[in-house]
Amino acid sequence: MELEFFSASLINLVINLGYSLIAIVVSVYVLFWVDNKLLKEINIEEELKKGNVAVAIFASAILIFVAIVIAFGFKG
């Protein structure tokens, strides 16, 4: 009985990990696409060095978006 539970848990872990990796890849690809299409003339790193608070908020929102996608991937 314990071996069946362990194997079922291991299979569930692998499936959730696969979903998470797919979600990470897709979200990063979408973020790069949005960055290339919508933000052609804005260099985020340069603006951050200048002290632009709006760009800092935008960059943190992108990181929060990626974190939410990863969390939902792990949640299954």
N, CA, C and O atoms as CSV, one atom per row, in Angstrom:
chain,resi,resn,atom,element,x,y,z
A,1,MET,N,N,0.819,-1.196,0.000
A,1,MET,CA,C,0.000,0.000,0.000
A,1,MET,C,C,0.866,1.264,0.000
A,1,MET,O,O,0.555,2.227,-0.701
A,2,GLU,N,N,1.938,1.263,0.774
A,2,GLU,CA,C,2.795,2.439,0.839
A,2,GLU,C,C,3.514,2.671,-0.483
A,2,GLU,O,O,3.728,3.818,-0.876
A,3,LEU,N,N,3.884,1.610,-1.165
A,3,LEU,CA,C,4.568,1.740,-2.444
A,3,LEU,C,C,3.643,2.363,-3.490
A,3,LEU,O,O,4.089,3.166,-4.311
A,4,GLU,N,N,2.378,2.005,-3.467
A,4,GLU,CA,C,1.403,2.592,-4.395
A,4,GLU,C,C,1.228,4.079,-4.120
A,4,GLU,O,O,1.155,4.883,-5.049
A,5,PHE,N,N,1.163,4.438,-2.850
A,5,PHE,CA,C,1.023,5.851,-2.484
A,5,PHE,C,C,2.254,6.636,-2.905
A,5,PHE,O,O,2.134,7.742,-3.433
A,6,PHE,N,N,3.429,6.080,-2.677
A,6,PHE,CA,C,4.671,6.750,-3.056
A,6,PHE,C,C,4.767,6.926,-4.567
A,6,PHE,O,O,5.155,7.993,-5.043
A,7,SER,N,N,4.419,5.896,-5.319
A,7,SER,CA,C,4.501,6.007,-6.776
A,7,SER,C,C,3.461,6.989,-7.310
A,7,SER,O,O,3.747,7.737,-8.244
A,8,ALA,N,N,2.261,6.999,-6.732
A,8,ALA,CA,C,1.234,7.958,-7.161
A,8,ALA,C,C,1.675,9.385,-6.844
A,8,ALA,O,O,1.469,10.294,-7.648
A,9,SER,N,N,2.282,9.581,-5.673
A,9,SER,CA,C,2.767,10.914,-5.303
A,9,SER,C,C,3.903,11.357,-6.215
A,9,SER,O,O,3.982,12.526,-6.593
A,10,LEU,N,N,4.778,10.428,-6.566
A,10,LEU,CA,C,5.889,10.752,-7.446
A,10,LEU,C,C,5.395,11.120,-8.848
A,10,LEU,O,O,5.896,12.064,-9.459
A,11,ILE,N,N,4.428,10.382,-9.344
A,11,ILE,CA,C,3.846,10.691,-10.657
A,11,ILE,C,C,3.176,12.052,-10.632
A,11,ILE,O,O,3.326,12.831,-11.573
A,12,ASN,N,N,2.440,12.351,-9.570
A,12,ASN,CA,C,1.776,13.649,-9.432
A,12,ASN,C,C,2.802,14.778,-9.376
A,12,ASN,O,O,2.590,15.841,-9.959
A,13,LEU,N,N,3.907,14.550,-8.679
A,13,LEU,CA,C,4.971,15.552,-8.594
A,13,LEU,C,C,5.578,15.818,-9.963
A,13,LEU,O,O,5.812,16.973,-10.319
A,14,VAL,N,N,5.832,14.782,-10.724
A,14,VAL,CA,C,6.428,14.944,-12.051
A,14,VAL,C,C,5.474,15.678,-12.983
A,14,VAL,O,O,5.906,16.534,-13.756
A,15,ILE,N,N,4.186,15.360,-12.924
A,15,ILE,CA,C,3.198,16.045,-13.759
A,15,ILE,C,C,3.122,17.526,-13.405
A,15,ILE,O,O,3.112,18.374,-14.297
A,16,ASN,N,N,3.068,17.846,-12.117
A,16,ASN,CA,C,3.016,19.249,-11.696
A,16,ASN,C,C,4.294,19.992,-12.070
A,16,ASN,O,O,4.248,21.160,-12.458
A,17,LEU,N,N,5.421,19.321,-11.954
A,17,LEU,CA,C,6.683,19.950,-12.340
A,17,LEU,C,C,6.712,20.230,-13.841
A,17,LEU,O,O,7.202,21.273,-14.274
A,18,GLY,N,N,6.190,19.305,-14.624
A,18,GLY,CA,C,6.106,19.515,-16.074
A,18,GLY,C,C,5.217,20.691,-16.417
A,18,GLY,O,O,5.584,21.530,-17.239
A,19,TYR,N,N,4.038,20.761,-15.786
A,19,TYR,CA,C,3.147,21.906,-16.010
A,19,TYR,C,C,3.824,23.210,-15.629
A,19,TYR,O,O,3.684,24.215,-16.325
A,20,SER,N,N,4.558,23.194,-14.521
A,20,SER,CA,C,5.238,24.414,-14.072
A,20,SER,C,C,6.305,24.847,-15.068
A,20,SER,O,O,6.413,26.032,-15.383
A,21,LEU,N,N,7.085,23.906,-15.562
A,21,LEU,CA,C,8.124,24.260,-16.526
A,21,LEU,C,C,7.519,24.790,-17.820
A,21,LEU,O,O,8.038,25.742,-18.402
A,22,ILE,N,N,6.433,24.185,-18.270
A,22,ILE,CA,C,5.759,24.681,-19.474
A,22,ILE,C,C,5.221,26.085,-19.234
A,22,ILE,O,O,5.343,26.950,-20.102
A,23,ALA,N,N,4.628,26.322,-18.066
A,23,ALA,CA,C,4.091,27.644,-17.745
A,23,ALA,C,C,5.202,28.688,-17.682
A,23,ALA,O,O,5.013,29.817,-18.133
A,24,ILE,N,N,6.349,28.325,-17.131
A,24,ILE,CA,C,7.475,29.260,-17.058
A,24,ILE,C,C,7.970,29.615,-18.450
A,24,ILE,O,O,8.196,30.787,-18.752
A,25,VAL,N,N,8.138,28.613,-19.292
A,25,VAL,CA,C,8.642,28.858,-20.645
A,25,VAL,C,C,7.671,29.739,-21.426
A,25,VAL,O,O,8.088,30.688,-22.089
A,26,VAL,N,N,6.384,29.428,-21.347
A,26,VAL,CA,C,5.389,30.211,-22.081
A,26,VAL,C,C,5.336,31.642,-21.560
A,26,VAL,O,O,5.281,32.582,-22.353
A,27,SER,N,N,5.351,31.823,-20.247
A,27,SER,CA,C,5.260,33.177,-19.691
A,27,SER,C,C,6.496,34.007,-20.035
A,27,SER,O,O,6.371,35.196,-20.330
A,28,VAL,N,N,7.670,33.412,-20.005
A,28,VAL,CA,C,8.878,34.150,-20.364
A,28,VAL,C,C,8.850,34.518,-21.844
A,28,VAL,O,O,9.229,35.630,-22.213
A,29,TYR,N,N,8.404,33.593,-22.696
A,29,TYR,CA,C,8.300,33.880,-24.122
A,29,TYR,C,C,7.328,35.029,-24.373
A,29,TYR,O,O,7.612,35.919,-25.175
A,30,VAL,N,N,6.191,35.015,-23.696
A,30,VAL,CA,C,5.204,36.089,-23.862
A,30,VAL,C,C,5.771,37.417,-23.376
A,30,VAL,O,O,5.550,38.452,-24.004
A,31,LEU,N,N,6.496,37.395,-22.267
A,31,LEU,CA,C,7.090,38.631,-21.761
A,31,LEU,C,C,8.116,39.201,-22.733
A,31,LEU,O,O,8.160,40.412,-22.944
A,32,PHE,N,N,8.942,38.341,-23.325
A,32,PHE,CA,C,9.900,38.823,-24.324
A,32,PHE,C,C,9.187,39.361,-25.555
A,32,PHE,O,O,9.615,40.359,-26.135
A,33,TRP,N,N,8.111,38.713,-25.954
A,33,TRP,CA,C,7.343,39.171,-27.116
A,33,TRP,C,C,6.737,40.549,-26.841
A,33,TRP,O,O,6.811,41.445,-27.682
A,34,VAL,N,N,6.138,40.710,-25.663
A,34,VAL,CA,C,5.549,42.007,-25.297
A,34,VAL,C,C,6.642,43.066,-25.228
A,34,VAL,O,O,6.449,44.192,-25.686
A,35,ASP,N,N,7.779,42.708,-24.662
A,35,ASP,CA,C,8.881,43.661,-24.560
A,35,ASP,C,C,9.361,44.087,-25.941
A,35,ASP,O,O,9.626,45.269,-26.159
A,36,ASN,N,N,9.475,43.158,-26.867
A,36,ASN,CA,C,9.950,43.493,-28.218
A,36,ASN,C,C,8.917,44.265,-29.022
A,36,ASN,O,O,9.290,45.144,-29.799
A,37,LYS,N,N,7.652,43.974,-28.865
A,37,LYS,CA,C,6.609,44.625,-29.664
A,37,LYS,C,C,6.196,45.978,-29.094
A,37,LYS,O,O,6.067,46.948,-29.841
A,38,LEU,N,N,5.991,46.053,-27.806
A,38,LEU,CA,C,5.429,47.271,-27.216
A,38,LEU,C,C,6.480,48.241,-26.688
A,38,LEU,O,O,6.249,49.450,-26.650
A,39,LEU,N,N,7.612,47.725,-26.289
A,39,LEU,CA,C,8.608,48.576,-25.635
A,39,LEU,C,C,9.892,48.651,-26.454
A,39,LEU,O,O,10.983,48.461,-25.918
A,40,LYS,N,N,9.766,48.925,-27.739
A,40,LYS,CA,C,10.939,48.946,-28.618
A,40,LYS,C,C,11.934,50.040,-28.234
A,40,LYS,O,O,13.143,49.814,-28.264
A,41,GLU,N,N,11.444,51.199,-27.880
A,41,GLU,CA,C,12.318,52.347,-27.665
A,41,GLU,C,C,12.699,52.559,-26.204
A,41,GLU,O,O,13.416,53.509,-25.890
A,42,ILE,N,N,12.240,51.710,-25.321
A,42,ILE,CA,C,12.510,51.886,-23.897
A,42,ILE,C,C,13.523,50.845,-23.441
A,42,ILE,O,O,13.299,49.642,-23.578
A,43,ASN,N,N,14.628,51.315,-22.903
A,43,ASN,CA,C,15.634,50.430,-22.323
A,43,ASN,C,C,15.418,50.436,-20.810
A,43,ASN,O,O,15.720,51.419,-20.133
A,44,ILE,N,N,14.892,49.326,-20.290
A,44,ILE,CA,C,14.502,49.272,-18.879
A,44,ILE,C,C,15.716,49.454,-17.971
A,44,ILE,O,O,15.636,50.181,-16.981
A,45,GLU,N,N,16.820,48.817,-18.282
A,45,GLU,CA,C,18.010,48.935,-17.428
A,45,GLU,C,C,18.525,50.366,-17.379
A,45,GLU,O,O,18.906,50.853,-16.315
A,46,GLU,N,N,18.539,51.034,-18.509
A,46,GLU,CA,C,19.013,52.415,-18.560
A,46,GLU,C,C,18.084,53.341,-17.758
A,46,GLU,O,O,18.543,54.221,-17.031
A,47,GLU,N,N,16.797,53.127,-17.904
A,47,GLU,CA,C,15.834,53.953,-17.165
A,47,GLU,C,C,15.922,53.704,-15.661
A,47,GLU,O,O,15.743,54.629,-14.869
A,48,LEU,N,N,16.196,52.471,-15.267
A,48,LEU,CA,C,16.365,52.184,-13.845
A,48,LEU,C,C,17.607,52.883,-13.293
A,48,LEU,O,O,17.590,53.370,-12.162
A,49,LYS,N,N,18.671,52.935,-14.071
A,49,LYS,CA,C,19.882,53.631,-13.629
A,49,LYS,C,C,19.646,55.125,-13.475
A,49,LYS,O,O,20.269,55.772,-12.633
A,50,LYS,N,N,18.740,55.680,-14.292
A,50,LYS,CA,C,18.399,57.098,-14.181
A,50,LYS,C,C,17.519,57.382,-12.975
A,50,LYS,O,O,17.372,58.537,-12.575
A,51,GLY,N,N,16.928,56.338,-12.387
A,51,GLY,CA,C,16.073,56.516,-11.217
A,51,GLY,C,C,14.601,56.676,-11.562
A,51,GLY,O,O,13.849,57.266,-10.786
A,52,ASN,N,N,14.183,56.172,-12.691
A,52,ASN,CA,C,12.790,56.267,-13.118
A,52,ASN,C,C,11.940,55.297,-12.294
A,52,ASN,O,O,12.063,54.080,-12.431
A,53,VAL,N,N,11.088,55.844,-11.446
A,53,VAL,CA,C,10.284,55.037,-10.540
A,53,VAL,C,C,9.206,54.264,-11.295
A,53,VAL,O,O,8.891,53.131,-10.933
A,54,ALA,N,N,8.644,54.857,-12.328
A,54,ALA,CA,C,7.589,54.188,-13.094
A,54,ALA,C,C,8.113,52.910,-13.753
A,54,ALA,O,O,7.419,51.894,-13.784
A,55,VAL,N,N,9.320,52.966,-14.270
A,55,VAL,CA,C,9.913,51.772,-14.889
A,55,VAL,C,C,10.201,50.725,-13.819
A,55,VAL,O,O,10.054,49.529,-14.072
A,56,ALA,N,N,10.602,51.151,-12.644
A,56,ALA,CA,C,10.846,50.209,-11.551
A,56,ALA,C,C,9.554,49.499,-11.152
A,56,ALA,O,O,9.555,48.294,-10.905
A,57,ILE,N,N,8.459,50.243,-11.091
A,57,ILE,CA,C,7.164,49.643,-10.768
A,57,ILE,C,C,6.746,48.672,-11.866
A,57,ILE,O,O,6.240,47.587,-11.577
A,58,PHE,N,N,6.955,49.054,-13.118
A,58,PHE,CA,C,6.614,48.187,-14.236
A,58,PHE,C,C,7.433,46.897,-14.210
A,58,PHE,O,O,6.891,45.811,-14.417
A,59,ALA,N,N,8.740,47.016,-13.955
A,59,ALA,CA,C,9.604,45.837,-13.900
A,59,ALA,C,C,9.200,44.919,-12.753
A,59,ALA,O,O,9.224,43.697,-12.898
A,60,SER,N,N,8.832,45.498,-11.620
A,60,SER,CA,C,8.397,44.659,-10.494
A,60,SER,C,C,7.059,43.993,-10.792
A,60,SER,O,O,6.816,42.874,-10.340
A,61,ALA,N,N,6.190,44.662,-11.543
A,61,ALA,CA,C,4.922,44.040,-11.934
A,61,ALA,C,C,5.164,42.839,-12.845
A,61,ALA,O,O,4.458,41.834,-12.754
A,62,ILE,N,N,6.154,42.942,-13.717
A,62,ILE,CA,C,6.504,41.807,-14.582
A,62,ILE,C,C,6.990,40.633,-13.730
A,62,ILE,O,O,6.600,39.490,-13.969
A,63,LEU,N,N,7.827,40.907,-12.752
A,63,LEU,CA,C,8.326,39.839,-11.886
A,63,LEU,C,C,7.199,39.211,-11.070
A,63,LEU,O,O,7.187,37.998,-10.864
A,64,ILE,N,N,6.263,40.019,-10.609
A,64,ILE,CA,C,5.115,39.480,-9.873
A,64,ILE,C,C,4.262,38.606,-10.783
A,64,ILE,O,O,3.765,37.565,-10.353
A,65,PHE,N,N,4.088,39.021,-12.045
A,65,PHE,CA,C,3.340,38.213,-13.004
A,65,PHE,C,C,3.988,36.846,-13.186
A,65,PHE,O,O,3.297,35.827,-13.181
A,66,VAL,N,N,5.289,36.816,-13.343
A,66,VAL,CA,C,5.990,35.542,-13.507
A,66,VAL,C,C,5.841,34.689,-12.245
A,66,VAL,O,O,5.652,33.476,-12.340
A,67,ALA,N,N,5.925,35.306,-11.072
A,67,ALA,CA,C,5.771,34.567,-9.821
A,67,ALA,C,C,4.369,33.969,-9.697
A,67,ALA,O,O,4.216,32.846,-9.215
A,68,ILE,N,N,3.348,34.708,-10.129
A,68,ILE,CA,C,1.976,34.191,-10.073
A,68,ILE,C,C,1.811,33.009,-11.022
A,68,ILE,O,O,1.172,32.017,-10.674
A,69,VAL,N,N,2.378,33.111,-12.207
A,69,VAL,CA,C,2.290,31.999,-13.161
A,69,VAL,C,C,2.980,30.759,-12.596
A,69,VAL,O,O,2.460,29.650,-12.720
A,70,ILE,N,N,4.137,30.937,-11.983
A,70,ILE,CA,C,4.856,29.807,-11.395
A,70,ILE,C,C,4.049,29.212,-10.235
A,70,ILE,O,O,3.971,27.991,-10.099
A,71,ALA,N,N,3.451,30.067,-9.402
A,71,ALA,CA,C,2.664,29.572,-8.270
A,71,ALA,C,C,1.471,28.754,-8.734
A,71,ALA,O,O,1.169,27.710,-8.155
A,72,PHE,N,N,0.784,29.225,-9.786
A,72,PHE,CA,C,-0.352,28.450,-10.299
A,72,PHE,C,C,0.124,27.150,-10.937
A,72,PHE,O,O,-0.597,26.153,-10.916
A,73,GLY,N,N,1.310,27.149,-11.495
A,73,GLY,CA,C,1.857,25.922,-12.050
A,73,GLY,C,C,2.127,24.885,-10.974
A,73,GLY,O,O,1.869,23.698,-11.174
A,74,PHE,N,N,2.645,25.328,-9.833
A,74,PHE,CA,C,2.898,24.398,-8.733
A,74,PHE,C,C,1.602,23.953,-8.057
A,74,PHE,O,O,1.504,22.832,-7.559
A,75,LYS,N,N,0.614,24.840,-8.047
A,75,LYS,CA,C,-0.651,24.514,-7.381
A,75,LYS,C,C,-1.370,23.376,-8.092
A,75,LYS,O,O,-2.013,22.539,-7.459
A,76,GLY,N,N,-1.253,23.357,-9.428
A,76,GLY,CA,C,-1.834,22.279,-10.211
A,76,GLY,C,C,-3.285,22.460,-10.322
A,76,GLY,O,O,-3.962,21.646,-10.951
